[in-house]
Amino acid sequence: MPSKRYLLCPAGLSVLQLKKFIYNKFEITPQAYRVDIIYAGNLLPDEFTVMDVAYIYSWGRVSNLTFSYKNS
């Protein structure tokens, strides 16, 4: 089972900024890998913010927003 990592971030953080964070954290380049951010089984567009996802998917604040990512 993969380990979970948590990131406390502002609601204004965009998916694009989150992707850049992942590229830097794991020292990979966009030329070598494409990173996709996923929420509730849906691929998120770069222009969405964390707040957009919370509103669009009716997040109930019961638990953390859990994003997944994959690289290809």
N, CA, C, O and CB atoms as a CASP TS submission, in Angstrom:
PFRMAT TS
TARGET T0000
AUTHOR 0000-0000-0000
METHOD Language model
MODEL 1
PARENT N/A
ATOM      1  N   MET     1       0.848  -1.176   0.000  1.00  0.00           N
ATOM      2  CA  MET     1       0.000   0.000   0.000  1.00  0.00           C
ATOM      3  C   MET     1       0.895   1.241   0.000  1.00  0.00           C
ATOM      4  O   MET     1       1.808   1.345   0.819  1.00  0.00           O
ATOM      5  CB  MET     1      -0.966  -0.003   1.227  1.00  0.00           C
ATOM      6  N   PRO     2       0.636   2.189  -0.922  1.00  0.00           N
ATOM      7  CA  PRO     2       1.452   3.401  -0.960  1.00  0.00           C
ATOM      8  C   PRO     2       1.231   4.253   0.291  1.00  0.00           C
ATOM      9  O   PRO     2       0.138   4.288   0.857  1.00  0.00           O
ATOM     10  CB  PRO     2       1.133   4.219  -2.219  1.00  0.00           C
ATOM     11  N   SER     3       2.290   4.933   0.700  1.00  0.00           N
ATOM     12  CA  SER     3       2.166   5.800   1.870  1.00  0.00           C
ATOM     13  C   SER     3       1.427   7.080   1.493  1.00  0.00           C
ATOM     14  O   SER     3       1.504   7.545   0.356  1.00  0.00           O
ATOM     15  CB  SER     3       3.557   6.133   2.458  1.00  0.00           C
ATOM     16  N   LYS     4       0.717   7.634   2.456  1.00  0.00           N
ATOM     17  CA  LYS     4       0.000   8.885   2.230  1.00  0.00           C
ATOM     18  C   LYS     4       0.853  10.040   2.718  1.00  0.00           C
ATOM     19  O   LYS     4       1.538   9.940   3.736  1.00  0.00           O
ATOM     20  CB  LYS     4      -1.377   8.880   2.941  1.00  0.00           C
ATOM     21  N   ARG     5       0.800  11.124   1.987  1.00  0.00           N
ATOM     22  CA  ARG     5       1.488  12.339   2.378  1.00  0.00           C
ATOM     23  C   ARG     5       0.461  13.450   2.411  1.00  0.00           C
ATOM     24  O   ARG     5      -0.467  13.481   1.603  1.00  0.00           O
ATOM     25  CB  ARG     5       2.664  12.676   1.409  1.00  0.00           C
ATOM     26  N   TYR     6       0.633  14.352   3.342  1.00  0.00           N
ATOM     27  CA  TYR     6      -0.308  15.454   3.508  1.00  0.00           C
ATOM     28  C   TYR     6       0.393  16.771   3.256  1.00  0.00           C
ATOM     29  O   TYR     6       1.566  16.943   3.590  1.00  0.00           O
ATOM     30  CB  TYR     6      -0.931  15.438   4.911  1.00  0.00           C
ATOM     31  N   LEU     7      -0.335  17.691   2.666  1.00  0.00           N
ATOM     32  CA  LEU     7       0.190  19.019   2.373  1.00  0.00           C
ATOM     33  C   LEU     7      -0.856  20.027   2.806  1.00  0.00           C
ATOM     34  O   LEU     7      -1.977  20.028   2.299  1.00  0.00           O
ATOM     35  CB  LEU     7       0.547  19.182   0.854  1.00  0.00           C
ATOM     36  N   LEU     8      -0.491  20.874   3.735  1.00  0.00           N
ATOM     37  CA  LEU     8      -1.376  21.955   4.149  1.00  0.00           C
ATOM     38  C   LEU     8      -1.139  23.111   3.188  1.00  0.00           C
ATOM     39  O   LEU     8      -0.026  23.629   3.091  1.00  0.00           O
ATOM     40  CB  LEU     8      -1.124  22.382   5.650  1.00  0.00           C
ATOM     41  N   CYS     9      -2.187  23.513   2.479  1.00  0.00           N
ATOM     42  CA  CYS     9      -2.021  24.560   1.472  1.00  0.00           C
ATOM     43  C   CYS     9      -3.228  25.492   1.481  1.00  0.00           C
ATOM     44  O   CYS     9      -4.303  25.117   1.950  1.00  0.00           O
ATOM     45  CB  CYS     9      -1.827  23.944   0.068  1.00  0.00           C
ATOM     46  N   PRO    10      -3.049  26.708   0.963  1.00  0.00           N
ATOM     47  CA  PRO    10      -4.163  27.658   0.921  1.00  0.00           C
ATOM     48  C   PRO    10      -5.214  27.246  -0.114  1.00  0.00           C
ATOM     49  O   PRO    10      -4.911  26.541  -1.076  1.00  0.00           O
ATOM     50  CB  PRO    10      -3.644  29.067   0.607  1.00  0.00           C
ATOM     51  N   ALA    11      -6.429  27.690   0.096  1.00  0.00           N
ATOM     52  CA  ALA    11      -7.528  27.365  -0.810  1.00  0.00           C
ATOM     53  C   ALA    11      -7.329  27.955  -2.199  1.00  0.00           C
ATOM     54  O   ALA    11      -7.928  27.477  -3.163  1.00  0.00           O
ATOM     55  CB  ALA    11      -8.835  27.855  -0.234  1.00  0.00           C
ATOM     56  N   GLY    12      -6.511  28.971  -2.314  1.00  0.00           N
ATOM     57  CA  GLY    12      -6.260  29.610  -3.604  1.00  0.00           C
ATOM     58  C   GLY    12      -5.202  28.911  -4.440  1.00  0.00           C
ATOM     59  O   GLY    12      -4.905  29.355  -5.549  1.00  0.00           O
ATOM     60  N   LEU    13      -4.627  27.826  -3.932  1.00  0.00           N
ATOM     61  CA  LEU    13      -3.605  27.090  -4.670  1.00  0.00           C
ATOM     62  C   LEU    13      -4.234  26.444  -5.898  1.00  0.00           C
ATOM     63  O   LEU    13      -5.262  25.775  -5.795  1.00  0.00           O
ATOM     64  CB  LEU    13      -2.933  26.020  -3.771  1.00  0.00           C
ATOM     65  N   SER    14      -3.625  26.640  -7.042  1.00  0.00           N
ATOM     66  CA  SER    14      -4.169  26.062  -8.276  1.00  0.00           C
ATOM     67  C   SER    14      -3.612  24.664  -8.495  1.00  0.00           C
ATOM     68  O   SER    14      -2.588  24.286  -7.926  1.00  0.00           O
ATOM     69  CB  SER    14      -3.847  26.959  -9.488  1.00  0.00           C
ATOM     70  N   VAL    15      -4.301  23.916  -9.322  1.00  0.00           N
ATOM     71  CA  VAL    15      -3.842  22.575  -9.686  1.00  0.00           C
ATOM     72  C   VAL    15      -2.485  22.672 -10.368  1.00  0.00           C
ATOM     73  O   VAL    15      -1.625  21.819 -10.149  1.00  0.00           O
ATOM     74  CB  VAL    15      -4.868  21.865 -10.611  1.00  0.00           C
ATOM     75  N   LEU    16      -2.281  23.684 -11.181  1.00  0.00           N
ATOM     76  CA  LEU    16      -0.990  23.879 -11.844  1.00  0.00           C
ATOM     77  C   LEU    16       0.124  24.069 -10.816  1.00  0.00           C
ATOM     78  O   LEU    16       1.203  23.496 -10.967  1.00  0.00           O
ATOM     79  CB  LEU    16      -1.050  25.091 -12.795  1.00  0.00           C
ATOM     80  N   GLN    17      -0.117  24.858  -9.784  1.00  0.00           N
ATOM     81  CA  GLN    17       0.884  25.060  -8.740  1.00  0.00           C
ATOM     82  C   GLN    17       1.152  23.762  -7.978  1.00  0.00           C
ATOM     83  O   GLN    17       2.287  23.486  -7.590  1.00  0.00           O
ATOM     84  CB  GLN    17       0.430  26.158  -7.771  1.00  0.00           C
ATOM     85  N   LEU    18       0.117  22.981  -7.769  1.00  0.00           N
ATOM     86  CA  LEU    18       0.272  21.692  -7.103  1.00  0.00           C
ATOM     87  C   LEU    18       1.128  20.753  -7.962  1.00  0.00           C
ATOM     88  O   LEU    18       1.969  20.024  -7.437  1.00  0.00           O
ATOM     89  CB  LEU    18      -1.112  21.058  -6.819  1.00  0.00           C
ATOM     90  N   LYS    19       0.914  20.774  -9.262  1.00  0.00           N
ATOM     91  CA  LYS    19       1.738  19.975 -10.171  1.00  0.00           C
ATOM     92  C   LYS    19       3.204  20.408 -10.096  1.00  0.00           C
ATOM     93  O   LYS    19       4.105  19.570 -10.046  1.00  0.00           O
ATOM     94  CB  LYS    19       1.218  20.100 -11.618  1.00  0.00           C
ATOM     95  N   LYS    20       3.432  21.712 -10.089  1.00  0.00           N
ATOM     96  CA  LYS    20       4.803  22.220  -9.993  1.00  0.00           C
ATOM     97  C   LYS    20       5.463  21.771  -8.694  1.00  0.00           C
ATOM     98  O   LYS    20       6.650  21.446  -8.674  1.00  0.00           O
ATOM     99  CB  LYS    20       4.815  23.751 -10.086  1.00  0.00           C
ATOM    100  N   PHE    21       4.691  21.756  -7.613  1.00  0.00           N
ATOM    101  CA  PHE    21       5.201  21.283  -6.333  1.00  0.00           C
ATOM    102  C   PHE    21       5.650  19.822  -6.453  1.00  0.00           C
ATOM    103  O   PHE    21       6.728  19.463  -5.980  1.00  0.00           O
ATOM    104  CB  PHE    21       4.126  21.434  -5.231  1.00  0.00           C
ATOM    105  N   ILE    22       4.831  18.990  -7.080  1.00  0.00           N
ATOM    106  CA  ILE    22       5.161  17.571  -7.242  1.00  0.00           C
ATOM    107  C   ILE    22       6.404  17.403  -8.105  1.00  0.00           C
ATOM    108  O   ILE    22       7.276  16.594  -7.787  1.00  0.00           O
ATOM    109  CB  ILE    22       3.979  16.806  -7.862  1.00  0.00           C
ATOM    110  N   TYR    23       6.492  18.161  -9.194  1.00  0.00           N
ATOM    111  CA  TYR    23       7.690  18.098 -10.036  1.00  0.00           C
ATOM    112  C   TYR    23       8.947  18.431  -9.221  1.00  0.00           C
ATOM    113  O   TYR    23       9.964  17.745  -9.325  1.00  0.00           O
ATOM    114  CB  TYR    23       7.557  19.068 -11.235  1.00  0.00           C
ATOM    115  N   ASN    24       8.866  19.478  -8.419  1.00  0.00           N
ATOM    116  CA  ASN    24      10.024  19.878  -7.617  1.00  0.00           C
ATOM    117  C   ASN    24      10.316  18.887  -6.493  1.00  0.00           C
ATOM    118  O   ASN    24      11.475  18.553  -6.248  1.00  0.00           O
ATOM    119  CB  ASN    24       9.799  21.262  -7.033  1.00  0.00           C
ATOM    120  N   LYS    25       9.288  18.423  -5.818  1.00  0.00           N
ATOM    121  CA  LYS    25       9.452  17.505  -4.690  1.00  0.00           C
ATOM    122  C   LYS    25      10.146  16.216  -5.110  1.00  0.00           C
ATOM    123  O   LYS    25      11.030  15.725  -4.409  1.00  0.00           O
ATOM    124  CB  LYS    25       8.098  17.185  -4.070  1.00  0.00           C
ATOM    125  N   PHE    26       9.752  15.676  -6.239  1.00  0.00           N
ATOM    126  CA  PHE    26      10.296  14.404  -6.698  1.00  0.00           C
ATOM    127  C   PHE    26      11.390  14.566  -7.750  1.00  0.00           C
ATOM    128  O   PHE    26      11.859  13.588  -8.332  1.00  0.00           O
ATOM    129  CB  PHE    26       9.190  13.553  -7.254  1.00  0.00           C
ATOM    130  N   GLU    27      11.789  15.811  -7.985  1.00  0.00           N
ATOM    131  CA  GLU    27      12.872  16.135  -8.915  1.00  0.00           C
ATOM    132  C   GLU    27      12.684  15.493 -10.291  1.00  0.00           C
ATOM    133  O   GLU    27      13.589  14.857 -10.832  1.00  0.00           O
ATOM    134  CB  GLU    27      14.196  15.697  -8.329  1.00  0.00           C
ATOM    135  N   ILE    28      11.493  15.678 -10.830  1.00  0.00           N
ATOM    136  CA  ILE    28      11.199  15.210 -12.184  1.00  0.00           C
ATOM    137  C   ILE    28      10.881  16.421 -13.055  1.00  0.00           C
ATOM    138  O   ILE    28      10.618  17.510 -12.545  1.00  0.00           O
ATOM    139  CB  ILE    28      10.012  14.187 -12.188  1.00  0.00           C
ATOM    140  N   THR    29      10.905  16.228 -14.351  1.00  0.00           N
ATOM    141  CA  THR    29      10.640  17.336 -15.264  1.00  0.00           C
ATOM    142  C   THR    29       9.386  17.049 -16.078  1.00  0.00           C
ATOM    143  O   THR    29       9.039  15.893 -16.317  1.00  0.00           O
ATOM    144  CB  THR    29      11.845  17.578 -16.196  1.00  0.00           C
ATOM    145  N   PRO    30       8.709  18.116 -16.501  1.00  0.00           N
ATOM    146  CA  PRO    30       7.529  17.929 -17.354  1.00  0.00           C
ATOM    147  C   PRO    30       7.871  17.255 -18.682  1.00  0.00           C
ATOM    148  O   PRO    30       7.009  16.634 -19.304  1.00  0.00           O
ATOM    149  CB  PRO    30       6.864  19.272 -17.620  1.00  0.00           C
ATOM    150  N   GLN    31       9.116  17.374 -19.113  1.00  0.00           N
ATOM    151  CA  GLN    31       9.533  16.733 -20.360  1.00  0.00           C
ATOM    152  C   GLN    31       9.641  15.217 -20.188  1.00  0.00           C
ATOM    153  O   GLN    31       9.406  14.462 -21.132  1.00  0.00           O
ATOM    154  CB  GLN    31      10.877  17.309 -20.834  1.00  0.00           C
ATOM    155  N   ALA    32       9.996  14.777 -18.986  1.00  0.00           N
ATOM    156  CA  ALA    32      10.165  13.345 -18.731  1.00  0.00           C
ATOM    157  C   ALA    32       8.850  12.668 -18.331  1.00  0.00           C
ATOM    158  O   ALA    32       8.595  11.526 -18.712  1.00  0.00           O
ATOM    159  CB  ALA    32      11.206  13.134 -17.638  1.00  0.00           C
ATOM    160  N   TYR    33       8.019  13.377 -17.563  1.00  0.00           N
ATOM    161  CA  TYR    33       6.773  12.809 -17.052  1.00  0.00           C
ATOM    162  C   TYR    33       5.658  13.842 -17.117  1.00  0.00           C
ATOM    163  O   TYR    33       5.893  15.044 -16.992  1.00  0.00           O
ATOM    164  CB  TYR    33       6.954  12.307 -15.608  1.00  0.00           C
ATOM    165  N   ARG    34       4.449  13.355 -17.314  1.00  0.00           N
ATOM    166  CA  ARG    34       3.274  14.215 -17.217  1.00  0.00           C
ATOM    167  C   ARG    34       2.573  13.851 -15.908  1.00  0.00           C
ATOM    168  O   ARG    34       2.286  12.681 -15.659  1.00  0.00           O
ATOM    169  CB  ARG    34       2.308  14.043 -18.469  1.00  0.00           C
ATOM    170  N   VAL    35       2.302  14.846 -15.080  1.00  0.00           N
ATOM    171  CA  VAL    35       1.616  14.628 -13.807  1.00  0.00           C
ATOM    172  C   VAL    35       0.170  15.070 -13.950  1.00  0.00           C
ATOM    173  O   VAL    35      -0.105  16.170 -14.429  1.00  0.00           O
ATOM    174  CB  VAL    35       2.319  15.396 -12.645  1.00  0.00           C
ATOM    175  N   ASP    36      -0.758  14.209 -13.532  1.00  0.00           N
ATOM    176  CA  ASP    36      -2.182  14.526 -13.530  1.00  0.00           C
ATOM    177  C   ASP    36      -2.673  14.527 -12.094  1.00  0.00           C
ATOM    178  O   ASP    36      -2.314  13.643 -11.316  1.00  0.00           O
ATOM    179  CB  ASP    36      -2.991  13.515 -14.395  1.00  0.00           C
ATOM    180  N   ILE    37      -3.498  15.519 -11.729  1.00  0.00           N
ATOM    181  CA  ILE    37      -4.100  15.600 -10.401  1.00  0.00           C
ATOM    182  C   ILE    37      -5.546  15.130 -10.532  1.00  0.00           C
ATOM    183  O   ILE    37      -6.267  15.544 -11.439  1.00  0.00           O
ATOM    184  CB  ILE    37      -4.019  17.065  -9.810  1.00  0.00           C
ATOM    185  N   ILE    38      -5.958  14.256  -9.608  1.00  0.00           N
ATOM    186  CA  ILE    38      -7.264  13.615  -9.689  1.00  0.00           C
ATOM    187  C   ILE    38      -8.011  13.811  -8.374  1.00  0.00           C
ATOM    188  O   ILE    38      -7.429  13.717  -7.294  1.00  0.00           O
ATOM    189  CB  ILE    38      -7.119  12.108 -10.017  1.00  0.00           C
ATOM    190  N   TYR    39      -9.310  14.085  -8.485  1.00  0.00           N
ATOM    191  CA  TYR    39     -10.180  14.140  -7.312  1.00  0.00           C
ATOM    192  C   TYR    39     -11.471  13.420  -7.655  1.00  0.00           C
ATOM    193  O   TYR    39     -12.071  13.685  -8.696  1.00  0.00           O
ATOM    194  CB  TYR    39     -10.457  15.616  -6.867  1.00  0.00           C
ATOM    195  N   ALA    40     -11.898  12.525  -6.803  1.00  0.00           N
ATOM    196  CA  ALA    40     -13.135  11.751  -6.991  1.00  0.00           C
ATOM    197  C   ALA    40     -13.168  11.069  -8.359  1.00  0.00           C
ATOM    198  O   ALA    40     -14.218  10.979  -8.995  1.00  0.00           O
ATOM    199  CB  ALA    40     -14.362  12.661  -6.834  1.00  0.00           C
ATOM    200  N   GLY    41     -12.010  10.595  -8.797  1.00  0.00           N
ATOM    201  CA  GLY    41     -11.927   9.888 -10.070  1.00  0.00           C
ATOM    202  C   GLY    41     -11.923  10.776 -11.287  1.00  0.00           C
ATOM    203  O   GLY    41     -11.940  10.277 -12.412  1.00  0.00           O
ATOM    204  N   ASN    42     -11.900  12.092 -11.094  1.00  0.00           N
ATOM    205  CA  ASN    42     -11.931  13.040 -12.209  1.00  0.00           C
ATOM    206  C   ASN    42     -10.606  13.780 -12.341  1.00  0.00           C
ATOM    207  O   ASN    42     -10.043  14.246 -11.351  1.00  0.00           O
ATOM    208  CB  ASN    42     -13.073  14.042 -12.027  1.00  0.00           C
ATOM    209  N   LEU    43     -10.123  13.880 -13.553  1.00  0.00           N
ATOM    210  CA  LEU    43      -8.917  14.637 -13.859  1.00  0.00           C
ATOM    211  C   LEU    43      -9.225  16.120 -13.717  1.00  0.00           C
ATOM    212  O   LEU    43     -10.193  16.611 -14.298  1.00  0.00           O
ATOM    213  CB  LEU    43      -8.394  14.310 -15.286  1.00  0.00           C
ATOM    214  N   LEU    44      -8.408  16.838 -12.947  1.00  0.00           N
ATOM    215  CA  LEU    44      -8.682  18.261 -12.693  1.00  0.00           C
ATOM    216  C   LEU    44      -7.914  19.150 -13.665  1.00  0.00           C
ATOM    217  O   LEU    44      -6.734  18.912 -13.925  1.00  0.00           O
ATOM    218  CB  LEU    44      -8.314  18.630 -11.245  1.00  0.00           C
ATOM    219  N   PRO    45      -8.584  20.181 -14.207  1.00  0.00           N
ATOM    220  CA  PRO    45      -7.894  21.129 -15.083  1.00  0.00           C
ATOM    221  C   PRO    45      -6.922  22.007 -14.289  1.00  0.00           C
ATOM    222  O   PRO    45      -7.135  22.261 -13.104  1.00  0.00           O
ATOM    223  CB  PRO    45      -8.915  22.008 -15.825  1.00  0.00           C
ATOM    224  N   ASP    46      -5.875  22.459 -14.937  1.00  0.00           N
ATOM    225  CA  ASP    46      -4.834  23.261 -14.295  1.00  0.00           C
ATOM    226  C   ASP    46      -5.358  24.542 -13.655  1.00  0.00           C
ATOM    227  O   ASP    46      -4.807  25.004 -12.656  1.00  0.00           O
ATOM    228  CB  ASP    46      -3.779  23.607 -15.298  1.00  0.00           C
ATOM    229  N   GLU    47      -6.409  25.115 -14.217  1.00  0.00           N
ATOM    230  CA  GLU    47      -6.886  26.404 -13.713  1.00  0.00           C
ATOM    231  C   GLU    47      -7.759  26.289 -12.461  1.00  0.00           C
ATOM    232  O   GLU    47      -8.037  27.304 -11.823  1.00  0.00           O
ATOM    233  CB  GLU    47      -7.658  27.107 -14.791  1.00  0.00           C
ATOM    234  N   PHE    48      -8.190  25.101 -12.100  1.00  0.00           N
ATOM    235  CA  PHE    48      -8.966  24.922 -10.866  1.00  0.00           C
ATOM    236  C   PHE    48      -8.097  25.219  -9.650  1.00  0.00           C
ATOM    237  O   PHE    48      -6.898  24.940  -9.643  1.00  0.00           O
ATOM    238  CB  PHE    48      -9.537  23.486 -10.779  1.00  0.00           C
ATOM    239  N   THR    49      -8.722  25.789  -8.621  1.00  0.00           N
ATOM    240  CA  THR    49      -8.050  25.964  -7.336  1.00  0.00           C
ATOM    241  C   THR    49      -8.610  24.933  -6.355  1.00  0.00           C
ATOM    242  O   THR    49      -9.603  24.267  -6.647  1.00  0.00           O
ATOM    243  CB  THR    49      -8.238  27.424  -6.789  1.00  0.00           C
ATOM    244  N   VAL    50      -7.977  24.808  -5.212  1.00  0.00           N
ATOM    245  CA  VAL    50      -8.473  23.911  -4.174  1.00  0.00           C
ATOM    246  C   VAL    50      -9.898  24.314  -3.787  1.00  0.00           C
ATOM    247  O   VAL    50     -10.752  23.456  -3.566  1.00  0.00           O
ATOM    248  CB  VAL    50      -7.537  23.933  -2.931  1.00  0.00           C
ATOM    249  N   MET    51     -10.148  25.613  -3.708  1.00  0.00           N
ATOM    250  CA  MET    51     -11.484  26.115  -3.370  1.00  0.00           C
ATOM    251  C   MET    51     -12.501  25.724  -4.439  1.00  0.00           C
ATOM    252  O   MET    51     -13.625  25.344  -4.110  1.00  0.00           O
ATOM    253  CB  MET    51     -11.457  27.644  -3.201  1.00  0.00           C
ATOM    254  N   ASP    52     -12.124  25.811  -5.705  1.00  0.00           N
ATOM    255  CA  ASP    52     -13.021  25.393  -6.789  1.00  0.00           C
ATOM    256  C   ASP    52     -13.429  23.936  -6.615  1.00  0.00           C
ATOM    257  O   ASP    52     -14.605  23.596  -6.742  1.00  0.00           O
ATOM    258  CB  ASP    52     -12.347  25.595  -8.162  1.00  0.00           C
ATOM    259  N   VAL    53     -12.467  23.088  -6.327  1.00  0.00           N
ATOM    260  CA  VAL    53     -12.748  21.661  -6.149  1.00  0.00           C
ATOM    261  C   VAL    53     -13.694  21.459  -4.970  1.00  0.00           C
ATOM    262  O   VAL    53     -14.630  20.664  -5.054  1.00  0.00           O
ATOM    263  CB  VAL    53     -11.436  20.865  -5.932  1.00  0.00           C
ATOM    264  N   ALA    54     -13.455  22.175  -3.874  1.00  0.00           N
ATOM    265  CA  ALA    54     -14.312  22.054  -2.684  1.00  0.00           C
ATOM    266  C   ALA    54     -15.767  22.419  -3.012  1.00  0.00           C
ATOM    267  O   ALA    54     -16.691  21.745  -2.557  1.00  0.00           O
ATOM    268  CB  ALA    54     -13.782  22.962  -1.545  1.00  0.00           C
ATOM    269  N   TYR    55     -15.968  23.470  -3.791  1.00  0.00           N
ATOM    270  CA  TYR    55     -17.325  23.885  -4.147  1.00  0.00           C
ATOM    271  C   TYR    55     -17.956  22.980  -5.208  1.00  0.00           C
ATOM    272  O   TYR    55     -19.114  22.585  -5.077  1.00  0.00           O
ATOM    273  CB  TYR    55     -17.311  25.317  -4.644  1.00  0.00           C
ATOM    274  N   ILE    56     -17.209  22.658  -6.239  1.00  0.00           N
ATOM    275  CA  ILE    56     -17.752  21.866  -7.342  1.00  0.00           C
ATOM    276  C   ILE    56     -18.165  20.473  -6.878  1.00  0.00           C
ATOM    277  O   ILE    56     -19.191  19.948  -7.309  1.00  0.00           O
ATOM    278  CB  ILE    56     -16.727  21.757  -8.469  1.00  0.00           C
ATOM    279  N   TYR    57     -17.367  19.882  -6.003  1.00  0.00           N
ATOM    280  CA  TYR    57     -17.646  18.518  -5.551  1.00  0.00           C
ATOM    281  C   TYR    57     -18.339  18.479  -4.192  1.00  0.00           C
ATOM    282  O   TYR    57     -18.379  17.428  -3.552  1.00  0.00           O
ATOM    283  CB  TYR    57     -16.359  17.725  -5.484  1.00  0.00           C
ATOM    284  N   SER    58     -18.875  19.587  -3.751  1.00  0.00           N
ATOM    285  CA  SER    58     -19.649  19.682  -2.499  1.00  0.00           C
ATOM    286  C   SER    58     -18.940  19.029  -1.320  1.00  0.00           C
ATOM    287  O   SER    58     -19.504  18.191  -0.616  1.00  0.00           O
ATOM    288  CB  SER    58     -21.012  19.040  -2.681  1.00  0.00           C
ATOM    289  N   TRP    59     -17.699  19.434  -1.125  1.00  0.00           N
ATOM    290  CA  TRP    59     -16.905  18.916  -0.018  1.00  0.00           C
ATOM    291  C   TRP    59     -17.566  19.311   1.294  1.00  0.00           C
ATOM    292  O   TRP    59     -17.906  20.479   1.481  1.00  0.00           O
ATOM    293  CB  TRP    59     -15.448  19.442  -0.082  1.00  0.00           C
ATOM    294  N   GLY    60     -17.754  18.371   2.199  1.00  0.00           N
ATOM    295  CA  GLY    60     -18.489  18.616   3.432  1.00  0.00           C
ATOM    296  C   GLY    60     -17.640  18.965   4.638  1.00  0.00           C
ATOM    297  O   GLY    60     -18.179  19.089   5.738  1.00  0.00           O
ATOM    298  N   ARG    61     -16.345  19.128   4.482  1.00  0.00           N
ATOM    299  CA  ARG    61     -15.421  19.473   5.570  1.00  0.00           C
ATOM    300  C   ARG    61     -15.371  18.415   6.671  1.00  0.00           C
ATOM    301  O   ARG    61     -14.851  18.676   7.756  1.00  0.00           O
ATOM    302  CB  ARG    61     -15.816  20.801   6.173  1.00  0.00           C
ATOM    303  N   VAL    62     -15.895  17.250   6.406  1.00  0.00           N
ATOM    304  CA  VAL    62     -15.853  16.175   7.396  1.00  0.00           C
ATOM    305  C   VAL    62     -14.441  15.603   7.471  1.00  0.00           C
ATOM    306  O   VAL    62     -13.977  15.216   8.544  1.00  0.00           O
ATOM    307  CB  VAL    62     -16.875  15.061   7.047  1.00  0.00           C
ATOM    308  N   SER    63     -13.767  15.552   6.338  1.00  0.00           N
ATOM    309  CA  SER    63     -12.398  15.055   6.284  1.00  0.00           C
ATOM    310  C   SER    63     -11.590  15.943   5.346  1.00  0.00           C
ATOM    311  O   SER    63     -12.119  16.881   4.750  1.00  0.00           O
ATOM    312  CB  SER    63     -12.356  13.570   5.817  1.00  0.00           C
ATOM    313  N   ASN    64     -10.314  15.637   5.225  1.00  0.00           N
ATOM    314  CA  ASN    64      -9.449  16.409   4.335  1.00  0.00           C
ATOM    315  C   ASN    64      -9.845  16.182   2.883  1.00  0.00           C
ATOM    316  O   ASN    64     -10.377  15.129   2.531  1.00  0.00           O
ATOM    317  CB  ASN    64      -7.971  16.032   4.551  1.00  0.00           C
ATOM    318  N   LEU    65      -9.582  17.177   2.045  1.00  0.00           N
ATOM    319  CA  LEU    65      -9.708  16.958   0.603  1.00  0.00           C
ATOM    320  C   LEU    65      -8.568  16.047   0.204  1.00  0.00           C
ATOM    321  O   LEU    65      -7.407  16.343   0.486  1.00  0.00           O
ATOM    322  CB  LEU    65      -9.682  18.314  -0.214  1.00  0.00           C
ATOM    323  N   THR    66      -8.881  14.961  -0.438  1.00  0.00           N
ATOM    324  CA  THR    66      -7.849  13.989  -0.801  1.00  0.00           C
ATOM    325  C   THR    66      -7.684  13.956  -2.313  1.00  0.00           C
ATOM    326  O   THR    66      -8.558  13.499  -3.050  1.00  0.00           O
ATOM    327  CB  THR    66      -8.201  12.580  -0.262  1.00  0.00           C
ATOM    328  N   PHE    67      -6.540  14.454  -2.745  1.00  0.00           N
ATOM    329  CA  PHE    67      -6.208  14.431  -4.177  1.00  0.00           C
ATOM    330  C   PHE    67      -5.272  13.262  -4.432  1.00  0.00           C
ATOM    331  O   PHE    67      -4.507  12.856  -3.557  1.00  0.00           O
ATOM    332  CB  PHE    67      -5.554  15.781  -4.638  1.00  0.00           C
ATOM    333  N   SER    68      -5.343  12.740  -5.620  1.00  0.00           N
ATOM    334  CA  SER    68      -4.407  11.714  -6.074  1.00  0.00           C
ATOM    335  C   SER    68      -3.652  12.294  -7.252  1.00  0.00           C
ATOM    336  O   SER    68      -4.087  13.263  -7.875  1.00  0.00           O
ATOM    337  CB  SER    68      -5.142  10.375  -6.464  1.00  0.00           C
ATOM    338  N   TYR    69      -2.524  11.691  -7.543  1.00  0.00           N
ATOM    339  CA  TYR    69      -1.810  12.085  -8.738  1.00  0.00           C
ATOM    340  C   TYR    69      -1.226  10.859  -9.393  1.00  0.00           C
ATOM    341  O   TYR    69      -0.976   9.840  -8.749  1.00  0.00           O
ATOM    342  CB  TYR    69      -0.717  13.105  -8.419  1.00  0.00           C
ATOM    343  N   LYS    70      -1.019  10.978 -10.664  1.00  0.00           N
ATOM    344  CA  LYS    70      -0.348   9.903 -11.387  1.00  0.00           C
ATOM    345  C   LYS    70       0.595  10.552 -12.371  1.00  0.00           C
ATOM    346  O   LYS    70       0.372  11.671 -12.834  1.00  0.00           O
ATOM    347  CB  LYS    70      -1.368   8.953 -12.111  1.00  0.00           C
ATOM    348  N   ASN    71       1.639   9.838 -12.678  1.00  0.00           N
ATOM    349  CA  ASN    71       2.556  10.342 -13.694  1.00  0.00           C
ATOM    350  C   ASN    71       2.623   9.338 -14.833  1.00  0.00           C
ATOM    351  O   ASN    71       2.510   8.129 -14.632  1.00  0.00           O
ATOM    352  CB  ASN    71       3.970  10.602 -13.099  1.00  0.00           C
ATOM    353  N   SER    72       2.805   9.861 -16.007  1.00  0.00           N
ATOM    354  CA  SER    72       2.889   8.976 -17.175  1.00  0.00           C
ATOM    355  C   SER    72       3.912   9.520 -18.130  1.00  0.00           C
ATOM    356  O   SER    72       4.146   8.931 -19.185  1.00  0.00           O
ATOM    357  CB  SER    72       1.522   8.829 -17.875  1.00  0.00           C
TER
END
